[in-house]
Amino acid sequence: MRIILVIAAFVLLSAAGSSQKSKSLFNKKDLSGWTIHGTEKWYVDKGELVCESGPDKKYGYLSTNDSYKDFVLDLDFKQEANGNSGVFIHSSIEGVNINGWQVEVAPLNLHTGGIYESMPGGRQWLIQPKPEDEAMLKPGKWNHLKIKCIGNKVTSWLNGKQMVELKDEKIGSRNGFIALQIHSGGGIKVRWKKIRIKEL
């Protein structure tokens, strides 16, 4: 009986610890916990986080103040205009020159869920979704993106469908902030909500 009680207590403590690691990165009110990089627009509207091209039409980023290495990130996005954006992982930045890896968020058939390396001398596209999986994106509607980083492996899902799985020692060797992107060129507007992370 004593052994059973000890095991039960351990399971409960483990579950409690696991639940404590899951947290929201966006409070639906303001940009607390985030830092704006560049002159593009980042604001809260109707409890949703909005990124929008500004008059400079340059790259812009909104990064978490905290760094993360092994985690599961869940978020919803809706592309209101153009939608060329992305979610950066294991990243750092100087001005608007970002160093890291982007899980793509883009218009239809432009590889949402794929992984792109952004840094001087970077390898650019590391992996793209299969052409038949591109149709998982719902333009103009809410989409759910899930990103799992653990060790050297990064996996992405779009609306419940696994898009890519990549093993890469370079990604696994670093940690860094998570960032949302506005691509250069203007005309972009994307909404985000339900941004949650669970550290592993």
Secondary structure, DSSP 8 states (H G I E B T S, - for coil): -HHHHHHHHHHHHHHHHHHHTEEES--SSS-TTEEEESSSEEEEETTEEEEE--TT---EEEEEEEEESSEEEEEEEEEEE---EEEEEEEEEETTEEEEEEEEE-STTS-TT-EEEESTT--EEEE---GGGGGG--TTSEEEEEEEEETTEEEEEETTEEEEEEE-HHHHT--EEEEEEE-TTS--EEEEEEEEEEE-
